[in-house]
Amino acid sequence: FTIKVTSGTHTEVSEMLVTLDTSDNVYLTEYGMSSTSGSALASSTVDVSGNNVRIRVTPVNDNSKVVIMGTLL
């Protein structure tokens, strides 16, 4: 997945891998991040909710915009 966060004049783009096993154990690995800010603009977690895998992005402030794009295999 690619996650883009914008906050004011700053932009952050992260690349993440998410995997799920047959026991509903889900894992997130962030393997790349680029930011115009001196610190992270958001944090990400992943969990299972019913039949869905959720990527939850928590931005550092309420004025941030979050866009997530991904490819399912």
C-alpha positions as CSV (number, residue, x, y, z in Angstrom):
1,F,0.0,0.0,0.0
2,T,1.0,3.6,-0.5
3,I,-0.1,6.1,2.1
4,K,0.1,9.8,1.4
5,V,-0.5,12.3,4.2
6,T,-0.6,16.1,3.6
7,S,-0.6,18.6,6.5
8,G,-0.3,22.3,5.7
9,T,2.6,22.7,3.3
10,H,4.2,19.3,4.2
11,T,3.7,15.9,2.5
12,E,4.6,12.4,3.6
13,V,4.5,9.2,1.5
14,S,4.9,5.7,3.0
15,E,5.1,2.3,1.4
16,M,3.8,-0.6,3.5
17,L,3.3,-4.3,3.1
18,V,0.3,-6.0,4.8
19,T,-0.1,-9.7,5.2
20,L,-2.8,-11.9,6.7
21,D,-2.7,-15.6,7.6
22,T,-5.4,-18.2,7.9
23,S,-5.7,-17.6,11.7
24,D,-6.5,-13.8,11.1
25,N,-3.1,-12.7,12.3
26,V,-2.3,-9.5,10.3
27,Y,1.0,-7.8,10.1
28,L,2.2,-4.4,8.8
29,T,5.7,-3.6,7.6
30,E,6.7,-0.1,6.6
31,Y,9.6,-0.3,4.2
32,G,9.9,3.2,2.9
33,M,8.9,6.7,4.0
34,S,9.7,10.1,2.5
35,S,8.6,13.4,4.1
36,T,9.1,17.1,3.6
37,S,8.7,17.5,7.4
38,G,11.3,17.0,10.0
39,S,9.1,14.5,11.8
40,A,6.4,11.9,11.0
41,L,3.0,13.3,9.9
42,A,1.1,10.1,10.8
43,S,1.3,6.6,12.3
44,S,-0.3,3.5,10.9
45,T,-1.6,0.3,12.4
46,V,-3.5,-2.7,11.0
47,D,-6.1,-5.0,12.5
48,V,-8.9,-7.4,11.6
49,S,-12.5,-6.3,12.0
50,G,-15.0,-9.0,11.2
51,N,-14.2,-10.1,7.6
52,N,-12.1,-7.0,6.9
53,V,-8.5,-6.0,7.3
54,R,-8.3,-2.3,8.3
55,I,-5.4,0.0,7.8
56,R,-5.8,2.8,10.4
57,V,-3.8,6.0,9.8
58,T,-3.6,8.4,12.7
59,P,-2.4,11.9,11.6
60,V,-0.6,14.2,13.9
61,N,-3.3,16.9,13.5
62,D,-7.0,17.1,12.5
63,N,-6.2,19.2,9.4
64,S,-4.3,16.4,7.6
65,K,-5.6,14.7,4.5
66,V,-4.9,10.9,4.1
67,V,-5.0,9.0,0.8
68,I,-4.4,5.2,0.7
69,M,-3.8,3.2,-2.6
70,G,-3.0,-0.5,-2.8
71,T,-2.9,-3.6,-4.8
72,L,-4.4,-6.9,-3.5
73,L,-2.6,-10.1,-4.4
